Amino acid sequence: MKVTNLTQKVSGKAYTKAPKFLYELHVKNKLYYDRERLQRLLVRWHDAKINSYLFTAFNGASVKDCFQLAAIAPIVEELKEQLIPTASNYRFIQENLEYFQELLDKGFEYLVLDGQHRIDTLVRFFNSQYFFKPEEIISMQIEGEKGVIDIEGTFDKLPEEIQTHLMNSIPLIVVIYETGDLRELARIFITSNSMMPMTKHEKRILNYNPTNRWLNDICLHDINVKDMFKNIGSGMTGEYSLDHKGDTLFVAEMLMYICNNMYDGYDTDVLDNILGPYPKGKLKVSDSDKETTRKILKVMADGCTQYDAKKLKKFTKSTFYNLFYTLSFIMQKGNIWGKKKDIDGKFKVVDDAAFVKWFLDEEFKRINAPGTKVPYKNATGKTKYSIHEWSFAKHNSDQKHGRKESVKGDGGSKYTFDSWARVQYLLEDLNSALTLLKNHSIIASVGSRDTMSRDEALVALDVPLSMSDDVEINEIVPVSKGGKRELGNIEALPKDTNRKQSDRVRRVA
């Protein structure tokens, strides 16, 4: 009786291969390691772990761990057959086909799903780049020769017969998948990776998901963003460790914050949902939210790049949350905190370096304000210090920004708040500095198109409705530079002309 699995999306076969199979694929550049979508960052094992793996591999236990590869060519052919314009998942299949076709065009034969660290270890050993010191003696004997040979040291110092044996006769289990899409192949990696425990966020970010691709793109490809996270003084540990893609966790949290300004995105179940293989729309993330998050991060990173790295390391991850919130008050239209002061989306940062310098100077004063540390005597009579419950430094340790009280004059606090003290403190400090920031050309007002609709602009410029499809309304002083859609600052231009001069100030005709 035949049984058909109607939901199966991947199929693979297990083969027994020698190390030479993987070694040659690697050195000939036939293996692709996708550290954005499907792989962890390659953090090389420490010596003890390398020695442990080589010992088990060379001493009879090489088949306990399998290597998992996806064969690119057959997957391309299968995806071509699935690419039907009427299919509901047409766009998803097309993305997958483009991905695998690009790898094939570059000469890759296999996508590595699991085993990159073991392959790296084997390649380094066979290239004599590693001195093998096994935890116990491994002794081998060459047929027809007296005596035994202990397997240790570098590969090139071993007898030729031993080299051949290690390269060609050690059995490895290699599973090769010939069908599947990126979403399912990512699942294979996540569920099979047992050599090094994965953090919860690593499992999230490795899912094939448009938002995950966006997060990886920012954190892996923006040089200044990478530099910023590298120079954060403390707090980038555990799930936030850069080795575990903690920078993408930070950005994901900020993206969730931009969605609703209420910190729900820090909840594990929300992040699991948004960044999972099949997002359920629990919290809707728009392209506009992503763009706002990207713009704020750009200001932060570009400003931090010009700040003294030694001084930057004085600040913890909490300060970088605070910098993001502070920028969101003025850069995000509709920000619920910025709206309290009518500053939401009303300003753009003109001088990134100067803004970051101003903010960090203020943050240093907030964290170290007189009265923050409260002396007390311990059981032995020695003077110790605790952080005052109403101080900004204490609020700073509260990641979800719960309803903590702030009282002016206590714990170095400048303000009195009965709720959300951390963000309100930041908002108040920013609002009081707006005039200073504007006068020093650090920020500038952003214009608006709300004053006039497109139809009203067409009538004002005497453009007939019948001809309106061929023109666009251009602000001579762009909205991004403080201009408004109003008579005297608008003109009708052909579409191509308008787009070529986008965001540039022009002389008034």
C-alpha positions in Angstrom: 0.0 0.0 0.0 1.6 3.3 -1.2 1.4 6.4 1.0 2.0 9.8 -0.4 3.1 12.8 1.8 1.1 15.7 0.4 3.0 18.3 2.4 6.5 17.2 1.8 8.6 20.0 0.3 12.1 18.6 0.5 13.7 15.3 -0.3 17.2 14.1 0.4 19.4 11.1 0.3 22.2 10.0 2.6 25.6 9.1 1.1 28.8 7.9 2.6 31.6 10.1 1.4 35.3 10.6 2.2 36.7 13.9 3.5 38.3 14.4 0.1 34.8 14.9 -1.4 34.1 18.0 0.9 37.7 19.2 0.8 37.8 19.4 -3.0 34.4 21.0 -3.3 35.5 23.7 -0.8 38.9 24.5 -2.4 37.4 24.5 -5.9 34.8 27.1 -4.6 31.9 24.8 -5.3 30.3 25.1 -1.8 28.2 28.2 -0.9 27.9 29.3 2.7 25.0 31.7 3.0 25.6 33.5 6.2 22.8 35.9 5.7 19.9 33.6 5.0 20.8 30.1 6.1 24.0 30.1 8.1 25.4 31.3 11.3 28.4 33.6 11.3 31.6 31.5 11.1 33.2 31.9 14.5 36.0 29.4 14.4 36.1 26.8 17.1 38.6 27.0 19.9 41.4 24.4 20.0 39.7 22.1 22.4 36.6 21.8 20.2 38.7 21.3 17.0 40.8 18.5 18.7 37.6 16.9 20.0 36.0 16.8 16.5 39.1 15.5 14.7 39.7 12.9 17.4 36.2 11.5 16.9 36.4 11.7 13.1 39.7 9.9 12.9 39.1 7.4 15.6 36.0 5.6 14.4 33.1 7.9 15.2 33.1 10.0 12.0 29.5 9.0 11.1 27.9 10.3 14.2 27.4 13.8 12.6 26.0 14.3 9.1 26.8 17.0 6.7 23.8 18.5 4.9 24.0 20.0 1.4 21.4 21.2 -1.1 22.3 20.4 -4.7 21.7 23.6 -6.6 21.2 22.4 -10.2 18.3 20.0 -9.6 16.6 22.6 -7.3 16.8 25.1 -10.1 15.1 22.7 -12.6 12.4 21.9 -10.1 11.7 25.6 -9.4 11.5 26.3 -13.1 8.7 23.6 -13.4 6.9 25.2 -10.4 7.0 28.8 -11.8 3.5 29.1 -13.0 2.2 32.7 -13.3 -1.2 31.8 -11.9 0.2 30.1 -8.8 -0.6 31.9 -5.5 3.0 31.7 -4.4 4.4 32.8 -7.8 6.5 35.6 -6.3 8.0 33.4 -3.6 9.0 30.7 -6.2 10.4 33.4 -8.4 12.6 34.8 -5.6 13.9 31.3 -4.9 14.6 30.6 -8.5 16.5 33.9 -8.9 18.5 33.0 -5.7 19.6 29.5 -6.8 20.1 30.5 -10.5 22.5 33.2 -9.4 24.5 30.6 -7.3 24.5 28.3 -10.3 25.7 31.0 -12.7 28.6 31.7 -10.3 29.7 28.1 -10.4 28.5 26.9 -7.1 27.2 23.3 -6.9 26.0 22.9 -3.4 24.5 25.1 -0.7 25.8 24.2 2.7 22.9 23.7 5.2 24.8 22.1 8.1 28.5 21.5 8.7 30.3 24.7 7.9 32.4 24.6 11.1 33.3 20.9 10.5 34.2 21.6 6.9 36.3 24.6 8.0 38.1 22.4 10.5 38.8 19.6 8.0 40.0 22.0 5.4 42.4 23.8 7.8 43.8 20.5 9.0 44.3 19.1 5.5 46.0 22.4 4.5 48.4 22.0 7.4 47.1 25.1 9.0 46.3 23.4 12.3 48.5 21.5 14.8 46.4 18.5 15.9 46.8 17.6 19.6 44.3 14.7 20.3 42.9 14.3 23.7 44.0 10.6 23.6 46.6 8.9 21.4 45.4 7.7 18.0 47.8 5.0 16.7 47.8 3.6 13.2 49.9 1.0 11.4 50.9 0.9 7.8 50.4 -2.5 6.2 53.7 -4.4 5.8 55.6 -2.0 8.0 56.8 -2.4 11.6 55.9 0.0 14.4 52.9 2.3 14.8 52.4 6.0 13.9 50.7 8.4 16.3 48.3 10.8 14.6 49.2 14.3 15.7 50.8 17.5 14.5 50.2 19.0 11.1 48.9 17.0 8.1 52.0 17.6 5.9 54.3 15.9 8.5 52.4 12.6 8.5 53.5 9.7 6.2 52.0 9.8 2.8 50.1 6.5 3.4 48.5 8.0 6.5 47.6 11.2 4.6 45.9 9.1 1.9 44.0 7.1 4.5 42.7 10.2 6.4 41.7 11.9 3.1 40.1 9.0 1.3 39.1 6.3 3.8 37.4 8.1 6.7 33.6 7.6 6.2 31.4 10.8 6.5 27.6 10.9 6.2 26.6 13.5 3.7 22.9 14.2 3.1 22.1 15.8 -0.3 18.8 17.5 -0.9 17.6 17.9 -4.5 14.3 19.6 -3.9 13.1 22.3 -1.6 12.8 26.1 -1.2 14.8 28.5 1.1 12.1 28.5 3.7 12.2 24.7 4.2 16.0 24.5 3.8 16.4 27.0 6.5 14.3 24.8 8.8 16.7 21.9 8.1 19.6 24.0 9.3 17.8 25.3 12.4 16.6 22.0 13.6 19.8 20.0 12.8 22.4 22.3 14.1 23.6 20.5 17.3 27.3 21.1 17.3 26.9 24.6 18.9 23.7 25.6 20.8 21.8 28.3 19.0 20.2 31.3 20.7 16.5 31.8 20.3 17.1 34.8 18.1 19.6 33.0 15.8 16.9 30.5 15.1 14.5 33.4 14.3 16.8 35.4 12.0 17.8 32.3 10.0 14.2 31.8 8.8 13.6 32.8 5.1 11.6 35.9 5.7 11.5 39.3 3.9 11.9 41.1 7.2 14.9 38.9 8.1 16.5 39.7 4.7 16.0 43.4 5.4 17.6 43.1 8.9 20.6 41.1 7.6 21.1 43.6 4.8 21.4 46.5 7.2 23.6 44.8 9.8 25.9 43.0 7.4 26.3 45.5 4.5 26.2 48.9 6.2 29.8 49.5 7.2 28.9 52.3 9.7 26.1 50.2 11.3 28.6 47.3 11.8 31.2 49.7 13.3 28.6 51.2 15.7 27.6 47.8 17.2 31.2 46.8 17.4 32.0 49.8 19.6 29.1 49.5 22.0 30.7 49.3 25.5 28.6 46.6 27.1 25.3 44.8 26.8 26.0 43.1 23.5 26.2 39.7 25.1 24.1 36.5 25.2 21.4 36.8 22.5 22.8 40.3 21.7 26.3 38.9 21.0 27.5 39.9 17.5 28.6 36.3 17.1 25.0 35.3 17.5 23.6 38.1 15.2 22.6 40.2 18.2 22.8 43.3 16.1 19.8 42.1 14.1 17.9 41.5 17.4 18.6 45.1 18.4 17.4 46.4 15.0 14.3 44.1 15.1 13.3 45.5 18.4 13.6 49.0 17.1 11.6 48.1 14.1 8.9 46.7 16.3 9.0 49.9 18.4 8.5 52.0 15.3 5.4 50.0 14.5 3.5 51.1 17.6 5.9 53.0 20.0 4.7 50.9 22.9 7.5 48.3 23.2 5.4 45.2 22.5 8.0 44.2 20.0 10.4 43.2 22.8 8.1 40.3 23.7 9.5 37.0 22.5 6.2 35.8 21.0 5.9 39.0 18.9 9.4 38.6 17.5 8.9 34.9 16.9 5.8 35.7 14.9 7.2 38.6 12.8 10.5 36.8 12.1 9.2 33.3 11.7 9.1 31.3 8.4 5.3 32.1 8.1 4.5 35.5 9.6 1.0 35.6 10.8 0.6 39.4 10.9 0.3 39.7 14.6 2.1 43.1 14.3 2.0 44.5 10.8 5.4 45.8 9.6 5.1 48.2 6.7 7.8 49.4 4.2 7.4 52.8 5.7 8.2 51.4 9.2 11.4 49.8 7.7 12.4 53.0 5.9 11.9 55.1 9.1 14.0 52.6 11.1 16.7 52.6 8.4 16.9 56.4 8.4 17.2 56.6 12.1 19.9 53.9 12.2 21.8 55.8 9.5 21.9 59.0 11.5 23.1 57.0 14.6 25.7 55.0 12.8 27.1 57.9 10.7 27.3 60.1 13.8 28.9 57.4 15.9 31.6 56.8 13.2 32.8 60.3 13.8 32.8 60.0 17.6 35.8 59.0 19.6 35.7 55.1 19.8 37.2 55.0 23.3 34.5 57.4 24.6 31.8 55.5 22.7 32.7 52.4 24.7 31.7 54.2 27.9 28.1 53.7 26.9 26.0 50.5 27.1 23.4 49.1 24.8 20.8 51.0 26.7 22.2 54.3 25.5 21.8 53.3 21.9 18.2 52.4 22.6 17.9 55.9 24.0 19.5 57.5 21.0 17.1 55.7 18.7 14.1 56.8 20.7 15.3 60.4 20.8 15.7 60.5 17.0 12.3 58.8 16.6 10.5 61.6 18.4 11.4 64.0 15.6 11.9 61.8 12.6 8.8 59.6 12.8 5.6 61.2 11.8 2.9 60.0 14.2 5.3 59.0 17.0 3.1 58.9 20.0 5.8 60.5 22.3 6.8 63.1 19.8 3.1 64.1 19.3 3.0 65.1 23.0 5.3 68.0 22.1 4.1 68.4 18.5 7.5 67.5 17.1 6.7 64.1 15.5 8.3 64.0 12.0 8.8 67.7 12.1 12.6 67.7 11.9 15.5 66.1 10.0 19.0 65.8 11.2 21.4 67.9 9.2 24.6 67.2 11.0 24.7 63.6 12.2 28.0 63.9 14.1 26.9 67.0 16.0 23.6 65.4 17.0 25.2 62.3 18.3 27.8 64.3 20.1 25.1 66.5 21.8 23.1 63.4 22.7 26.0 61.5 24.2 27.1 64.5 26.2 23.6 64.8 27.6 23.3 61.0 28.2 26.6 61.1 30.2 25.2 63.8 32.4 21.9 61.9 32.9 23.5 58.7 33.9 26.1 60.2 36.2 24.0 63.0 37.8 24.8 63.8 41.4 22.5 61.8 43.7 22.3 58.8 41.4 24.5 56.7 43.7 23.2 56.2 47.2 25.8 55.2 49.9 25.1 52.6 52.5 26.9 50.4 55.0 27.1 46.6 54.4 27.2 44.0 57.2 30.9 44.5 57.7 30.5 48.3 58.0 32.1 48.9 54.5 30.6 51.7 52.4 28.8 50.5 49.3 26.6 52.3 46.7 23.2 51.5 45.2 21.4 53.2 42.3 18.6 55.4 43.4 15.2 54.0 42.3 14.1 57.4 40.8 17.4 58.1 39.0 17.7 58.0 35.2 20.4 55.4 35.5 17.9 53.1 37.2 15.2 53.8 34.6 17.9 53.0 32.0 18.1 49.4 33.1 14.4 48.8 32.4 14.3 47.6 28.8 10.5 47.5 28.5 10.3 51.0 30.1 7.5 50.0 32.5 5.7 52.6 34.6 8.6 53.8 36.8 8.2 57.0 38.8 10.6 59.9 38.5 10.7 62.7 41.1 12.5 66.0 40.6 15.4 66.4 42.9 15.6 62.8 44.0 18.3 60.5 42.5 19.6 63.3 40.4 16.3 63.5 38.5 15.5 66.8 36.7 11.8 65.9 36.2 8.7 64.5 37.8 6.9 61.7 36.0 4.4 59.2 37.2 4.8 56.8 34.3 7.1 55.8 31.4 9.8 57.9 33.1 12.7 56.7 30.8 11.2 57.8 27.5 9.5 60.9 28.9 12.9 62.0 30.4 14.5 61.7 27.0 11.6 63.5 25.3 11.8 66.4 27.8 15.6 66.8 27.4 15.2 66.8 23.6 12.4 69.3 23.5 14.2 71.7 25.8 17.2 71.6 23.4 15.4 72.1 20.1 16.1 75.8 19.8 19.8 75.1 20.5 19.9 72.3 17.9 18.2 74.4 15.3 20.3 77.5 15.9 23.5 75.4 15.4 22.1 73.9 12.2 22.2 70.4 13.7 18.5 69.8 12.9 16.2 71.6 10.5 12.4 71.8 10.1 10.8 69.5 7.5 8.3 70.9 5.2 4.8 69.5 4.3 2.5 68.7 1.4 -0.5 68.8 3.7 -1.2 72.5 2.9 -2.4 71.7 -0.6 -3.7 68.6 -2.4 -2.4 67.6 -5.9 -5.8 68.6 -7.4 -5.6 72.0 -5.8 -2.0 72.4 -7.0 -3.1 71.6 -10.6 -5.8 74.2 -10.5 -3.5 76.8 -9.0 -0.9 76.2 -11.7 -3.6 76.2 -14.4 -2.9 72.6 -15.6 -6.0 71.1 -17.3 -7.2 67.8 -15.9 -6.9 66.2 -19.3 -3.1 66.9 -19.3 -2.5 66.1 -15.7 -1.3 62.5 -16.2 1.9 63.7 -17.9 3.0 66.1 -15.1 4.0 66.0 -11.4 3.9 68.7 -8.8 7.4 69.7 -7.7 8.2 71.7 -4.6 11.0 74.2 -5.6 12.3 74.1 -2.0 11.9 70.3 -1.3 9.7 69.2 1.6 12.8 67.4 3.0 14.5 70.8 3.3 11.6 72.6 4.9 9.6 73.6 1.8 5.8 73.5 1.7 3.3 72.7 -1.1 2.0 76.3 -1.5 1.7 78.8 -4.3 5.2 80.3 -5.0 6.9 77.1 -4.1 5.3 74.7 -6.6 5.6 74.1 -10.3 4.3 71.5 -12.8 7.1 69.4 -14.4 7.2 66.5 -16.8 7.6 63.2 -14.8 11.1 62.4 -16.0 12.4 65.9 -15.3 10.9 66.0 -11.8 12.4 62.6 -10.8 15.9 63.5 -12.1 16.1 66.5 -9.8 14.4 64.9 -6.8 15.3 66.5 -3.5 17.3 69.4 -5.0 16.6 73.0 -4.4 16.0 75.0 -7.7 16.0 78.6 -8.6 12.4 80.1 -8.6 11.3 80.8 -12.1 
